[in-house]
């Protein structure tokens, strides 16, 4: 369970899920006897995607909870993300990085006529008045690819929108875990440059535990941790990286991240000590964004019970990497 306080409605829901994981075994596969429809359950700060079996899969925070220690100006993140047995595998505003938030996309340095930090770090650009604001969320009809959720956000400086974001997610319940594909489409309204950086962009803040292990297709990773101030120390690209940890009751859980090959050249800023998985497309060169020209970025997650399911992840990665560059609706 993540180490933070949220207002009662959201805290109670998350706490109930976490408590259930300590007293029940992993549920059986979804059956024909369960309701056939996916659904959304709203709460004061966002919404939760619920499977046909009535199980929470992930939440989307539209706004920052009032008494959360989150220091970033924006929420607009997947939180919580749950395994099939209900284990939460990401954190919100942990003590070591108060600006980190579940599964999120932002940059800490964006240069236009001014500089902007939408990540919430504040080391290289101002954060004041820089917000990512949710403007829409809708559940679409499921198809053979999964259950789509369409999310719209505006990247704002004061009252001015500098970029629009459309996020399309597609979710499936698999034997290996909750599979979530994410397609971000970003359209700037004026020329923007994202400078070269050792981290930034799509980030997963996994649950931290003393025995956290980061695994790649070749097995547990033992190379030195990358440095936040040196892009040259980033890890090589891989079909997937996974972060797994003890989930209590003698069980293990984790979350894997995949980056699509259509994304700009990517290396990874992964830190076991803080449970961070960050496929970064800025380590080798800056990113130039032109007005009206969409930038599409694709990622996928697997929230799983047990240790990293390497064989399943290899198969999922093969299919994901061979899929069209932009399947979003």
C-alpha positions in Angstrom: 0.0 0.0 0.0 1.4 3.4 -0.9 2.5 5.7 1.9 0.2 8.8 1.7 -3.0 10.2 2.9 -6.0 10.8 0.7 -9.5 12.2 1.4 -11.8 9.6 2.9 -13.8 8.6 -0.3 -10.7 7.6 -2.3 -8.7 6.4 0.7 -11.5 4.1 1.8 -11.8 2.5 -1.6 -8.1 1.9 -2.0 -7.8 0.6 1.5 -10.6 -1.8 1.0 -8.9 -3.3 -2.1 -5.6 -3.6 -0.3 -7.2 -5.2 2.8 -8.9 -7.7 0.5 -5.6 -8.8 -1.0 -4.3 -9.8 2.4 -7.3 -12.1 3.1 -8.3 -13.6 -0.2 -6.5 -15.7 -2.8 -6.2 -14.5 -6.4 -9.6 -14.6 -8.1 -10.5 -17.2 -10.7 -10.6 -16.1 -14.4 -13.5 -14.1 -15.5 -16.5 -16.3 -16.3 -19.5 -16.1 -18.6 -21.7 -15.8 -15.5 -20.3 -12.3 -14.7 -21.8 -9.1 -16.2 -20.7 -8.6 -19.8 -20.0 -4.8 -19.5 -17.0 -2.8 -18.3 -17.9 0.3 -16.4 -16.6 3.4 -14.7 -17.1 4.3 -11.1 -16.6 8.0 -10.3 -15.2 9.5 -7.1 -14.5 13.1 -6.2 -11.1 13.2 -7.8 -11.5 11.0 -10.9 -12.8 7.6 -11.9 -12.1 3.9 -11.7 -12.3 1.4 -14.6 -14.1 -1.7 -13.4 -13.9 -5.1 -15.2 -17.0 -7.2 -16.2 -16.3 -9.3 -13.0 -16.7 -6.2 -10.9 -13.0 -5.8 -10.1 -11.1 -2.5 -10.1 -8.4 -2.5 -12.8 -7.0 1.1 -12.5 -8.1 4.6 -11.5 -7.6 7.8 -13.4 -7.0 10.9 -11.2 -8.4 13.9 -13.0 -7.5 16.4 -10.2 -5.1 16.4 -7.3 -6.8 15.2 -4.0 -7.1 18.1 -1.6 -5.1 16.8 1.3 -2.6 14.7 -0.8 1.1 15.5 -0.3 1.5 15.6 -4.1 3.6 18.7 -4.9 3.1 18.7 -8.6 0.3 21.0 -9.8 -1.3 18.3 -11.9 -2.6 14.8 -11.3 -3.8 13.4 -14.7 -2.4 10.0 -14.0 -3.3 6.3 -13.6 -3.7 5.7 -9.9 -4.1 3.2 -8.4 -3.2 0.4 -10.8 -4.1 -3.1 -9.5 -3.2 -6.7 -10.2 -6.0 -9.3 -10.7 -5.8 -10.1 -7.0 -6.1 -6.4 -6.1 -2.5 -5.5 -5.2 -1.8 -1.8 -5.9 1.5 -1.6 -7.8 2.1 2.1 -8.1 2.4 5.0 -5.6 1.2 8.6 -5.4 3.4 11.3 -3.9 5.7 9.0 -1.9 8.0 10.6 0.6 11.1 10.3 -1.6 9.6 12.0 -4.6 6.4 14.0 -3.7 5.9 15.1 -7.4 5.7 11.5 -8.7 2.2 10.2 -9.4 1.3 6.6 -10.4 1.6 6.2 -14.1 2.0 9.7 -15.8 3.4 11.5 -18.8 5.0 14.9 -18.4 8.3 16.7 -19.2 10.3 18.7 -16.6 11.7 21.2 -19.2 9.7 22.5 -22.2 11.0 25.6 -24.0 8.8 27.9 -26.0 8.7 31.7 -25.6 9.1 30.7 -21.9 10.3 27.6 -20.1 7.9 25.2 -18.4 8.0 22.3 -16.0 4.9 20.1 -16.2 6.6 17.2 -14.3 6.6 19.1 -11.1 10.4 18.9 -10.3 11.2 22.6 -10.6 15.0 22.2 -11.0 15.2 23.5 -14.6 12.1 25.4 -15.3 9.2 27.1 -13.4 6.3 25.0 -12.2 4.1 27.8 -11.1 1.0 28.1 -13.2 2.0 25.1 -15.3 -0.7 22.4 -15.1 -2.1 19.5 -17.1 -5.9 19.8 -16.9 -8.3 17.1 -17.7 -11.0 18.1 -20.2 -12.7 14.8 -20.9 -12.9 11.1 -20.2 -15.2 8.5 -21.9 -15.5 4.7 -21.9 -16.0 3.4 -25.5 -17.4 0.2 -26.7 -15.1 -2.9 -26.3 -13.8 -4.6 -29.4 -11.4 -7.5 -30.2 -8.5 -5.4 -29.0 -9.9 -4.7 -25.6 -11.8 -2.0 -23.7 -11.0 1.5 -24.8 -10.9 4.6 -22.6 -10.5 8.0 -24.2 -9.0 10.8 -22.1 -8.4 14.4 -23.1 -6.0 16.8 -21.3 -4.8 20.4 -21.9 -1.3 21.5 -21.0 -1.7 25.0 -19.7 0.4 27.9 -18.7 -1.9 30.2 -16.7 -5.0 30.4 -18.8 -3.3 29.6 -22.1 -3.3 26.1 -23.5 0.1 25.4 -25.1 -0.5 21.8 -26.1 -3.4 19.3 -26.3 -3.1 15.7 -25.1 -5.3 12.8 -26.1 -4.7 9.5 -24.3 -6.3 6.3 -25.6 -6.1 3.3 -23.3 -7.0 -0.3 -24.2 -7.4 -2.8 -21.4 -7.7 -6.5 -21.3 -7.8 -9.0 -18.4 -5.3 -11.8 -19.3 -4.3 -14.9 -17.3 -0.9 -13.1 -16.7 -2.4 -9.9 -15.4 -4.1 -6.6 -16.3 -2.8 -5.5 -19.7 -3.1 -1.8 -20.5 -2.0 -0.2 -23.7 -1.6 3.6 -23.8 -1.4 5.9 -26.8 -0.5 9.5 -26.2 -1.2 12.0 -29.0 0.3 15.5 -28.3 -0.4 18.5 -30.5 1.4 21.8 -29.6 -0.1 25.2 -30.5 3.3 26.9 -30.9 6.9 25.7 -31.5 8.2 23.8 -28.5 11.5 22.2 -27.7 12.1 19.5 -25.1 15.9 19.6 -24.3 18.0 16.5 -24.0 17.6 14.9 -20.6 18.5 11.8 -18.6 14.9 11.2 -17.6 11.4 12.6 -18.3 8.3 11.7 -20.3 6.4 8.5 -19.6 7.0 7.3 -16.0 5.8 4.5 -13.8 6.3 5.1 -10.0 6.1 1.5 -8.8 5.4 0.5 -5.2 8.6 0.6 -3.2 9.6 -2.4 -1.1 13.0 -3.5 0.4 13.4 -6.4 -2.0 12.4 -4.7 -5.2 13.8 -6.3 -8.4 14.0 -4.9 -11.9 13.9 -7.6 -14.5 14.5 -7.5 -18.3 14.2 -10.3 -20.9 17.6 -11.5 -19.9 16.8 -11.8 -16.2 17.3 -9.5 -13.2 19.3 -6.4 -14.1 22.5 -5.8 -12.2 24.1 -2.9 -14.1 24.7 0.4 -12.2 21.8 2.7 -11.6 21.6 5.6 -14.1 22.3 9.1 -13.0 19.6 11.8 -13.2 22.1 14.3 -14.5 23.9 12.2 -17.1 22.0 10.9 -20.1 24.9 8.7 -21.0 24.2 6.4 -18.0 20.7 5.4 -19.3 20.0 1.7 -19.7 19.8 0.2 -23.2 16.4 -0.2 -24.8 14.7 -3.6 -24.2 11.4 -5.2 -25.2 10.3 -4.7 -21.6 11.4 -3.9 -18.0 9.6 -5.1 -15.0 9.6 -4.0 -11.3 8.5 -6.6 -8.8 8.3 -6.6 -5.0 6.9 -8.4 -1.9 3.2 -7.8 -1.6 2.7 -9.3 1.8 1.4 -12.7 2.9 4.4 -14.3 1.2 3.3 -13.1 -2.2 4.9 -11.1 -5.0 3.5 -8.6 -7.4 4.8 -6.1 -10.0 4.3 -4.0 -13.0 6.1 -4.3 -16.4 6.5 -1.4 -18.9 6.9 -1.7 -22.7 7.8 1.0 -25.2 6.7 0.7 -28.8 9.4 0.8 -31.5 7.6 3.7 -33.3 8.5 6.0 -30.4 11.6 8.1 -30.8 14.9 6.3 -29.9 14.6 5.3 -26.3 16.8 4.4 -23.4 15.6 3.8 -19.9 16.0 5.6 -16.5 15.2 2.8 -14.2 15.8 3.0 -10.4 15.1 0.0 -8.1 15.6 2.2 -5.0 12.6 4.3 -5.8 10.6 1.9 -8.0 11.0 4.1 -11.1 10.6 2.8 -14.7 11.1 5.6 -17.3 11.5 4.8 -21.0 13.1 8.2 -22.0 13.2 9.4 -25.6 15.4 12.4 -24.7 18.7 10.8 -23.8 20.4 11.2 -27.2 18.8 14.4 -28.6 16.2 17.1 -27.9 12.7 16.8 -29.2 11.3 19.5 -31.6 7.6 20.0 -31.6 5.9 21.9 -34.5 2.4 23.6 -34.2 -0.4 21.3 -35.4 1.9 18.3 -35.9 0.9 15.4 -33.7 3.5 13.5 -31.7 2.3 9.9 -31.0 3.9 7.8 -28.3 2.8 4.3 -27.4 3.4 2.3 -24.2 2.0 -0.8 -22.5 1.7 -2.0 -18.9 1.2 -5.4 -17.3 0.1 -5.4 -13.7 0.7 -8.9 -12.5 0.7 -11.2 -9.4 3.8 -13.2 -8.8 7.3 -12.5 -10.1 7.9 -11.1 -13.6 6.2 -13.5 -16.1 9.1 -13.4 -18.5 7.7 -15.9 -21.1 4.3 -14.1 -21.2 6.0 -10.7 -21.4 8.2 -11.8 -24.3 5.1 -13.0 -26.2 3.1 -9.9 -25.4 6.1 -7.7 -26.4 6.4 -9.4 -29.7 2.7 -8.8 -30.5 2.8 -5.3 -29.2 5.9 -4.3 -31.1 4.4 -5.7 -34.3 1.1 -3.8 -33.9 0.4 -0.6 -35.9 2.1 2.5 -34.8 -1.1 4.3 -33.9 -4.2 2.2 -33.2 -5.9 4.9 -31.1 -9.5 5.8 -32.0 
